[in-house]
Amino acid sequence: MSVKVGLIGCGSIADFHLNGYKAADAEIVHVADADETRAKARAEALNCPWSSDYHKLLADPQIDCVSVCLPNHLHREASEAAIAAGKHVLCEKTMTSNLPDAKALVAAVEASDRIFQIAYMKRFIPAMQKAKELIPRLGKLLSGTVRVYHPFGEEAWKHVGGDIWLLNKDKGGAGVIVHSGSHMLDAMRFLCGDPLSVEARCHFKKGLDYYDTAYFMMEAGFTLFFESAWLDLQNLGVRNNGWDERIEITGEKGRLEVFTMWWTRPDVEVPFVRFYSAEDGETREIYPQAKDGFIEEVLAFVNSVKEGKQGRPDVYDGYMVQAIIDAAYRSNEEGRRLPIERLSRK
Ligand SMILES: NC(=O)c1ccc[n+]([C@@H]2O[C@H](COP(=O)([O-])OP(=O)(O)OC[C@H]3O[C@@H](n4cnc5c(N)ncnc54)[C@H](O)[C@@H]3O)[C@@H](O)[C@H]2O)c1
């Protein structure tokens, strides 16, 4: 029997969730959006009922699970309501827009028997999984760099126009770290574990109230440097298209680089790994099979729902990214290195 899904939030990211549910043979049985025009348009395309209040969707007893595709400051409230209604949750990133909300959501998931997956899809990209497989061959890790430069300078936002929630600190979480960097923070954790402390410098241009550049030094038993920026530089990166995103890790026995590309074009811009091994002195570029990280993420979630088994990335993974961001903001304000507040996994 196919899994029955409710879609909460019918904006831009909803398309990617719908592609995944289609691949998983799951059935969208109800959609909700406060914007009635959007909800109605999706419902017509999917031939299902719609609601402007997502609580009505949650009251639908046939629904097994929901995708929470709302602005970040609404993730906690909607996820908690979904869990209370007995639904499994696939929640968009970042998990919340502040650390107290993230802690509360961890507690709500722990107190339930529902599956909660956070939508950090980069760990599902085959190149990232290949990189994870190769990490032990680096020996003792010495240093790492995580780079996230995206071509979303001021000009890019001007074209969007209107009230852009993601540029608002309370609703969106303050810019480049949250919207571009959080995925690579999760990918970094996936590859080499959790950092223990962070010292950050975050900046915004005069006239903007969101950070468009942020740099962190992190300690994870070795030193990690994270650099992120929204720039009007259109030709940066390994494909010279403005998308300059990679993780580089150097160990005593070699170096690994993983390049991730434009997230909407996984078929034409295939993420790859460059691996140098001191064992034979060779550098290889490895192109694993091209797969859409979004589709893989939703397939994993539907599979977890079917099997009743919690997978990763879970609520603790969502929390840890939030904790890194929270410590980075506070470190920037206080001008000093701060520990990252970890939680033990129950
Ligand atoms: N995984 C990724 O790479 C990725 C990319 C883009 C966005 N996102 C995340 O997806 C989420 C949604 O982003 P988006 O780009 O789709 O935003 P969006 O603004 O396009 O869509 C959000 C939708 O939520 C609706 N909404 C707002 N408040 C509501 C409420 N109280 N009840 C019901 N509906 C409400 C809006 O009307 C809108 O249609 C965010 O958390 C964002 O960070 C993730």
The ligand as a MOL file (V3000), in Angstrom:
LIG
                    3D

  0  0  0     0  0            999 V3000
M  V30 BEGIN CTAB
M  V30 COUNTS 44 48 0 0 0
M  V30 BEGIN ATOM
M  V30 1 N 16.7330 21.9730 0.8760 0
M  V30 2 C 17.0230 23.0530 0.1540 0
M  V30 3 O 17.9960 23.1240 -0.5620 0
M  V30 4 C 16.0960 24.2340 0.2520 0
M  V30 5 C 16.0130 25.1710 -0.7700 0
M  V30 6 C 15.0790 26.2070 -0.6570 0
M  V30 7 C 14.2930 26.3170 0.4840 0
M  V30 8 N 14.4350 25.3790 1.4770 0 CHG=1
M  V30 9 C 13.6280 25.4610 2.7090 0
M  V30 10 O 12.2710 25.1630 2.3960 0
M  V30 11 C 11.4010 25.9070 3.2450 0
M  V30 12 C 10.4310 26.6960 2.3890 0
M  V30 13 O 11.1690 27.5170 1.4930 0
M  V30 14 P 10.5370 27.9780 0.1100 0
M  V30 15 O 11.6790 28.4540 -0.7180 0
M  V30 16 O 9.6390 26.9370 -0.4220 0 CHG=-1
M  V30 17 O 9.7000 29.2470 0.6160 0
M  V30 18 P 8.4220 29.8890 -0.0940 0
M  V30 19 O 8.3100 31.2510 0.5080 0
M  V30 20 O 8.5250 29.7330 -1.5700 0
M  V30 21 O 7.2180 28.9430 0.4100 0
M  V30 22 C 6.7590 28.9450 1.7310 0
M  V30 23 C 5.2550 28.7400 1.6840 0
M  V30 24 O 4.7630 28.6780 3.0170 0
M  V30 25 C 3.4960 29.3350 3.0370 0
M  V30 26 N 3.1840 29.7410 4.4050 0
M  V30 27 C 3.7380 30.7240 5.1420 0
M  V30 28 N 3.1900 30.7450 6.3800 0
M  V30 29 C 2.2580 29.7440 6.4240 0
M  V30 30 C 1.3850 29.2640 7.4380 0
M  V30 31 N 1.3540 29.7860 8.6630 0
M  V30 32 N 0.5950 28.2080 7.1290 0
M  V30 33 C 0.6080 27.6450 5.9030 0
M  V30 34 N 1.4180 28.0810 4.9050 0
M  V30 35 C 2.2490 29.1100 5.1700 0
M  V30 36 C 3.6790 30.5210 2.1020 0
M  V30 37 O 2.4160 31.0310 1.6530 0
M  V30 38 C 4.5060 29.8960 0.9830 0
M  V30 39 O 3.7290 29.3780 -0.0540 0
M  V30 40 C 12.3140 26.7790 4.1020 0
M  V30 41 O 12.5370 26.1580 5.3330 0
M  V30 42 C 13.6170 26.8270 3.3320 0
M  V30 43 O 14.7560 27.0320 4.1580 0
M  V30 44 C 15.2910 24.3470 1.3670 0
M  V30 END ATOM
M  V30 BEGIN BOND
M  V30 1 1 1 2
M  V30 2 2 2 3
M  V30 3 1 2 4
M  V30 4 1 4 5
M  V30 5 2 4 44
M  V30 6 2 5 6
M  V30 7 1 6 7
M  V30 8 2 7 8
M  V30 9 1 8 9
M  V30 10 1 8 44
M  V30 11 1 9 10
M  V30 12 1 9 42
M  V30 13 1 10 11
M  V30 14 1 11 12
M  V30 15 1 11 40
M  V30 16 1 12 13
M  V30 17 1 13 14
M  V30 18 2 14 15
M  V30 19 1 14 16
M  V30 20 1 14 17
M  V30 21 1 17 18
M  V30 22 2 18 19
M  V30 23 1 18 20
M  V30 24 1 18 21
M  V30 25 1 21 22
M  V30 26 1 22 23
M  V30 27 1 23 24
M  V30 28 1 23 38
M  V30 29 1 24 25
M  V30 30 1 25 26
M  V30 31 1 25 36
M  V30 32 1 26 27
M  V30 33 1 26 35
M  V30 34 2 27 28
M  V30 35 1 28 29
M  V30 36 1 29 30
M  V30 37 2 29 35
M  V30 38 1 30 31
M  V30 39 2 30 32
M  V30 40 1 32 33
M  V30 41 2 33 34
M  V30 42 1 34 35
M  V30 43 1 36 37
M  V30 44 1 36 38
M  V30 45 1 38 39
M  V30 46 1 40 41
M  V30 47 1 40 42
M  V30 48 1 42 43
M  V30 END BOND
M  V30 END CTAB
M  END
